[in-house]
Amino acid sequence: EIHNTHDYLTMNFPMPTLFLPGTVTLMPEAEPMMARLAAFLGIFNEQVQILASSEPEMGMNGWMAASTQSAAIAKSLEQNGIVPARLETVSRGPNPRETPGGVFVGTGVTIVVIRPD
């Protein structure tokens, strides 16, 4: 799911798309997607926020699991050429994600490209 406004571009990924069930580890199948995402993000020169929300995983509470998952995505994007200074990770804990349209969706990851004023 992609939303494009004047101020930002958001891309929503449900958790099963990126992480092995019950883990904070990116699925091997997600790596090609991360490479394509990094190539796309390389077109822009703006800040990229990675917001994750997660249920408790591997003995971690939802806050820690979401933090670890957003960091795993940042690491993958960095390995695929995105400058680390452009990346910001955010844990939303077990809280559902709200889309720009105000719809709450389940756990997962939202990538936000913030456009300058």
C-alpha positions in Angstrom: 0.0 0.0 0.0 1.5 3.3 -1.1 0.3 6.9 -0.3 1.8 9.9 -2.0 1.2 13.5 -0.8 3.0 16.8 -1.2 4.8 16.3 2.1 5.7 12.6 2.2 5.5 9.2 0.5 4.5 6.2 2.6 4.7 2.5 1.9 3.1 0.0 4.2 4.2 -3.6 4.5 2.4 -6.2 6.6 4.7 -8.1 8.9 4.4 -11.5 7.1 5.8 -9.8 4.0 9.2 -9.1 5.7 9.8 -11.2 8.8 9.7 -14.9 9.6 6.7 -15.6 11.8 7.5 -15.2 15.5 10.9 -13.6 14.8 12.7 -10.3 14.3 14.8 -11.8 11.4 14.2 -10.6 7.9 13.1 -13.4 5.6 15.6 -14.3 2.9 12.8 -13.7 0.4 12.6 -10.1 1.6 16.2 -9.2 0.7 15.5 -8.7 -3.1 12.6 -6.5 -2.1 14.9 -4.5 0.2 17.4 -4.1 -2.7 14.6 -2.8 -5.0 13.4 -0.5 -2.2 16.9 0.9 -1.7 17.2 1.5 -5.5 13.9 3.3 -5.4 14.8 5.4 -2.3 18.1 6.2 -4.0 16.2 8.4 -6.4 15.3 10.7 -3.5 17.8 12.5 -1.2 15.3 12.9 1.7 15.1 11.4 5.2 13.6 8.0 5.4 11.7 6.9 8.5 11.2 3.2 9.2 8.3 2.8 11.6 7.6 -0.7 12.9 4.8 -2.1 15.1 5.1 -5.7 16.4 3.5 -8.1 18.8 5.9 -9.6 21.4 8.4 -11.9 19.6 11.2 -14.2 20.8 10.8 -13.2 24.5 10.8 -9.5 23.6 8.0 -7.2 24.4 6.3 -5.4 21.4 8.4 -2.3 21.8 11.7 -4.1 21.7 10.6 -6.4 18.9 9.5 -3.5 16.7 12.7 -1.6 17.4 14.8 -4.6 16.4 12.7 -5.1 13.2 13.0 -1.5 12.1 16.8 -1.7 12.7 17.0 -4.9 10.6 15.3 -3.0 7.7 17.6 0.0 8.2 20.7 -2.4 8.1 19.4 -4.0 4.9 18.8 -0.7 3.2 22.3 0.5 4.3 23.8 -2.7 2.9 22.0 -1.9 -0.4 23.5 1.6 -0.6 21.3 4.0 1.4 23.5 6.4 3.4 22.9 5.7 7.2 22.5 9.4 8.0 19.3 9.4 5.9 17.7 6.5 8.0 15.7 6.9 11.2 14.1 3.9 13.0 11.0 4.2 15.1 9.4 1.6 17.3 5.6 1.9 17.6 5.6 -1.1 19.9 2.4 -3.3 19.8 0.3 -0.3 18.6 -1.4 -0.6 15.2 -0.2 1.5 12.4 -2.4 4.4 11.2 -2.4 5.1 7.5 -2.5 8.7 6.2 -6.2 8.1 5.6 -6.7 7.5 9.3 -7.3 3.8 8.9 -5.6 1.6 11.6 -4.0 -1.6 10.3 -2.2 -4.4 12.1 1.4 -4.8 12.9 3.9 -4.2 10.2 6.3 -1.7 8.8 5.7 1.8 7.3 8.5 3.4 5.3 8.1 7.2 5.1 10.1 9.4 2.7 9.9 13.0 4.1 9.9 15.7 1.5 11.5 19.0 2.5 9.4 22.1 2.9 
